[in-house]
Amino acid sequence: MERSLVIIKPDGAVRRTVGARVIEALHGLGLRVRAFREMRVSQELAEKHYAVHKGKPFFPWLVQFITSGRVLVLVFEGENAIQRIRDALGPTFVQKAPPDTLRGRYGIWGGINIAHASDSPETAATEIDLWSREGNVRESDGAEKEMLTYIERYTAEASDHTSEIREVVVHAIDSDDVSSSVLESLEVLIAKDARDVEDDEVEKLAEAIFALVKEEVSKSG
């Protein structure tokens, strides 16, 4: 039996229906849920989680992105859980993910890719320990019930504007558009999916997505 730490990033958790559908699909693999927690990630925890990338040009953005809004943190358990979860999610970069994968269906662009999942048993053990100690992610017999309640609540009134958000991002990158109107469009569309979410999370998530757009434009120019 393997365990895997899965984090539904802000682009999923803030967009409620999307996050609920992703965890529903992962649970549908026949895996057991050992921990479930909705939380905001501190700067310190984000930097420790992404410590392997410290010093790389994209490290600050990774931290900005995962701290921009709430996340859902789960520990899944089951036979070959790590690879099964990663197969369901699809390739890391959204534009390379087939449409029948979760990232292909719900991801937006590049690393705005819905979820993190452990890539090996060793990594899973390290990540579960870190998030238990510093994120208060605890195993519980009631974790699965909590997750199912969450899924029921946020899929009852479905709202998913993935295609529209993706279109705004792709058009901005293709046309070298880094005007404030792009940011405003992102905020409007994210807000439509953000049920029971604070306005600052919508704004910060939009800013993190916009930061990636600007980076992509700068690379092409």
Secondary structure, DSSP 4 states (H G I P E B T S, - for coil): -EEEEEEE-HHHHTSHHHHHHHHHHHHTTTPEEEEEEEEPPPHHHHHHHTGGGTTSTTHHHHHHHHTSS-EEEEEEEETTHHHHHHHHH--SSGGGS-TTSHHHHH--BTTB-SEEE-SSHHHHHHHHHHHHHHH-----TTHHHHHHHHHHHHHTT----HHHHHHHHHHHHHTT--SHHHHHHHHHHHHHH-TT--HHHHHHHHHHHHHHHHHHHHHH-
